[in-house]
Amino acid sequence: MENPGLKTLISFLDQVGRNEPVKFSTLCDERKRGYGMVSRYIRYCLKSDLITIVSERKTRGRYPSKEYSLSNKGNSLLGMFKDTTVLAD
C-alpha cells in the first residue's frame, strides 16, 4: 500500500484522535472493516510517523496488545484538513 486514499486516511486519523488511546480491535469495529485493511492503514501511519504506539502489553494470544495515539505530525495533518473542510462548507 503505497499511498492510501486521502479522504480515508483523514477519517482514519480522526478516528484514532477521537478514541485515543485506541486498540486495533476498536478501530476494526468502528470502521466496520476487516483486520487486513485496518492493519495496512496502521502500518502506513506508523511508517509515516502519523501515529505512535502508546502501550504494548503481552496477552494470551500470539501478538501483544497495542494502543495507538496520534503523533504531533498526525495531529497537525489532521488539523490542516479539518480547517479546510470547515472553510469549504
C-alpha positions in Angstrom: 0.0 0.0 0.0 1.9 3.0 -1.3 -0.4 5.9 -0.9 -3.8 5.4 0.7 -6.8 7.5 -0.3 -6.5 10.9 1.4 -10.2 11.0 2.5 -10.0 7.6 4.1 -6.6 8.4 5.7 -8.0 11.6 7.2 -11.1 9.8 8.6 -8.8 7.1 10.0 -6.6 9.7 11.8 -9.8 11.4 13.0 -11.0 8.1 14.5 -7.6 7.5 16.2 -7.7 11.0 17.6 -11.3 10.8 18.9 -10.6 7.5 20.7 -7.0 7.7 21.8 -5.5 5.6 23.1 -7.2 3.2 20.7 -6.8 -0.5 20.3 -6.7 -2.4 17.0 -10.0 -4.2 17.7 -11.8 -0.9 18.4 -10.6 0.5 15.1 -11.9 -2.5 13.2 -15.2 -2.5 15.0 -15.9 1.2 14.5 -14.8 1.3 10.8 -16.7 -1.9 10.1 -13.7 -3.2 8.1 -11.6 -6.3 8.2 -8.4 -6.7 10.0 -6.4 -6.6 6.8 -7.4 -3.1 5.8 -7.0 -1.7 9.3 -3.6 -3.3 9.7 -2.4 -1.8 6.4 -3.5 1.7 7.5 -1.8 1.2 10.9 1.4 0.1 9.2 1.3 3.1 6.8 0.6 5.6 9.6 3.4 4.1 11.8 5.9 4.2 8.9 4.9 7.8 8.1 5.0 8.8 11.7 1.4 9.8 11.8 0.5 7.6 14.8 2.6 6.2 17.7 2.4 3.1 19.9 1.4 4.3 23.3 1.5 1.0 25.2 2.2 -2.6 24.4 1.1 -5.5 26.6 1.7 -9.2 26.4 -1.6 -11.1 26.2 -2.7 -14.7 25.9 -2.5 -14.5 22.1 0.4 -14.7 19.7 0.8 -10.9 19.3 1.0 -8.2 22.0 -1.9 -5.9 22.5 -1.0 -2.3 21.4 -2.7 1.0 21.9 -2.2 3.8 19.4 -2.3 7.6 19.6 -1.8 10.5 17.1 1.7 11.8 16.8 2.4 15.5 16.5 2.8 15.1 12.8 -0.5 13.3 12.5 -2.3 15.8 14.7 -1.0 18.7 12.6 -2.0 17.0 9.4 -5.5 16.3 10.8 -5.8 19.9 11.9 -4.9 21.2 8.5 -7.6 19.2 6.8 -10.2 19.9 9.5 -9.6 23.6 8.9 -10.0 23.3 5.1 -13.2 21.3 5.4 -14.8 23.9 7.7 -13.9 26.6 5.2 -15.2 24.6 2.2 -18.7 24.1 3.9 
